[in-house]
Amino acid sequence: MYKYIRSKAFEYPFAAWGIIFGFSGPIAVLATPPISKKLGHVRPEPVPRSYPLPNRPRRPTFGYED
């Protein structure tokens, strides 16, 4: 079985690299967060989802009438 896989990896290197990269994605998703925590990475403050409104009455706009 090993000889067959090895021969196919030499004959079709694109398939072998595709399998390697395909398996490395899920492994990286599972391994990256704990490693970054150990290195001291802190998550940034979340981005505001709304614009803060001023504490004053709203003034109507003038000069933009169509």
Summary of the structure (lengths in Angstrom):
residues: 66
radius of gyration: 27.8
end to end distance: 77.7
largest distance: 80.9
contacts: 74
relative contact order: 0.06
helix: 55%
strand: 0%
